[in-house]
Amino acid sequence: MADTLSPALARRVALAAQGFGRPPAAEAGTRQLGLLLKRLALLQIDSVNVYERSHYQPVFARLGHYDKALLDKVTYGKTVTEFWAHEASFLPIETLPLMAWRKGDYRDYYAAHPDSWGASNPETLAWLLAELAEKGPMRASEIEHESNRRQGPWWGWSDMKRGLETLFRQGDVVSAGRVRFERVYALPEQALPAAVLNAEVPRADAIRQLISLSARALGVGTASDLADYFRLKNVDALPAIAALEEAGELLPVTVPGWKKKAWLHRDARLPRRLEAAALLSPFDPVVWERERALRMFDFHYRIEIYTPQPKRVYGYYVLPVLIDDRIPARLDLKSDRQNGVLRVQAAWAEPGLVADDVPRIAQLVREAASWQGLPGEIVVAGPGTLAPALAAELRRS
């Protein structure tokens, strides 16, 4: 193994580890979806669906056109669960025991902060546990209680939803799937297999395993990259990295231009070239850690969903465009489902854009419209340095 990687090779290693550079499956079934989830280790969940909910897009980016109902079957099924892994995430159910220490940290936090909602409402938490014990798994909206109305600072959640989310973070309840994207809450014994329910993994061992999963999914990364994948603190991550280096699983490497030490996973592929074309969700692992995206792709990325419209630079729901091992553009997309139209609200070129990229980007937009079931003409409606060329290319077909 080389002890120095060029920046270009580091990009290819990272993208190959994320499942790019392979021909799209002729037909992506549940097996391919399950294998991809194991490769990525998790799919971040976000509720914004102006174009598409975030966990569906990374699969489309890697496997091409697939049936979203099949992914629902996988993610809402018996082999996948949810927890606060990166942020709220789907993850293989066997990974859940590696999160037990985090559940304990949440419990300790609430206990140490008596003014927190969880510590201030023990009666509500006890009542919710009793309801689930009596009636079985339920969505928050199904719980009949006078306080089950939207209010307060937690995204307008009701007290019932706040209580369930507090119990979820502490591990007192777990996910039993979803119905129309709404999480179903259950007591652990109602939803988890015995092997998961009874598993006990010491904190240090669990974090070592999480760093191992991160390194496999990233291919190459700095300590902060490896820690961020599962939102680990350095005090936990650094000893785990050292232990995996000593074991020979992580190989220290230098990447010119990277200011920090890096590690290569021993099983990482080192492609000489890589062909890829994809629209990346704002919550795709390739770009979700903004400092890594800047370091690897010279791509400065900030999601502007929560930025007031007059202050936005690029748009509301902006997807980076991956072409081979570069990010030469970004598109603000909206699925106008009522009119059957995909709207390109804005299209921006990055400094690395070349003329040959434009037809490939236009094809990505066409494929996205087809996958979204939007048969109408694609409308390039907004501003951006790429908008005129992209609109002209789309008109050619």
Steps between C-alpha positions, in 0.01 A plus 500: 500500500622849419576729793423805286185556298463779247193719560343358182557142613360584844182626331469183294561282805230685693247482216569131434450425869164678475388277214575723202684394187297184440242461220143552628315177570269391220230473765559596861311264726482463876829306505691781327336758727594305811859456383530871429373588846762270651768667287395850607431387860207743526264726308432841651129586534356844437137601460542761224349363178495804271694283252533166681553386859869476569537124557357407160744710295835337602361167382392648165841667466676163529257245357298700250125467447339288773161459663484710819242257639776237506719727711205555733471122527866483603515800730163440665562126532658259748866540399527880527427733789544869587704698745701820537808359330625787281185699543169313493591200286395163368762239584532119494337361811819324608663843540250608765682337795801717411284801592423392859762735645342793316161415645665505841656838424157642415356360821788648704456837328132520587572394858768768533272773362187508717355784290509288181167379364574136571601560861205732556231260378557156659126438534447545126788265419364234735150538353633458145687182594184364658298583186745316275507204739121478494424582137817404314699702242346836407570819312497824696187611315311187615539572870184638652586763759392855567862616459538341157488826308781683326665768712826612658853544368580148374394558138141547619493151651226399742594390851432142390751528215757665726460226754532222243810661352656533846432132565630414152832674563536328836422161351184444704310480172620406153378532143260235373502635144305786347156567353492770233840613632370537858706301747332219692621478861523176696648359816830326416360154576212565258724571201855369543624144452646333808855514360481879480294547815745303714825615341741683730795677340738700722537863398862473382427188292189661350686814397780294346242320291335828400835645391559181299164546326580866436839419350353236268231743386741790448798311359741768618455774754641713777418441865224760480356329189496161670349643817232705324344204317337386824530837676768378742702721729877508463547373853332177388606489136875555531572194721288289264693623197829424675383148587388430142830635367690271734286207381584584138146583395575871458812596309646847559541696176595848390291693249678812367293809576320337789614671816417205724617141527283252313426129508419259216289194570698189415221366275447825309520486120751731331345564157721639225196668353138535596193581294197632681212739448255572779289757679596499868255559781605781736522220758705258289812373682715632214416860594331499841824593679557843350869532587569163333309607187713815483824309556426222254308677224577868557124530541364750752156378598239630740138391491274805493163351596496700822640817342240771423433504128651846434829387657535172311792481258428180307144397588274308735577130440829492316649172380871478419569337162764228492672442166774235520710616798398867483210717616470749212146628561209530742127498425203623704224252415129485574260220413175669396289190550169675439603600146731205429800726448857498632604859558863606499465800728866596449805348331853604588833414342806437715851598386575142390212478253598408143280510191467120483342501846184681387346213296572260787333735749200538272471122483510479879212747518298298247562179696398672823174619344427150372575341839277756671216416260487853358411466129472868417762723344792576731489869585822691563331785678760666712830684494855371500810497285416155362128564438517623136726215383300238687170631362640496146628142543164381632321656203711289262324178600 
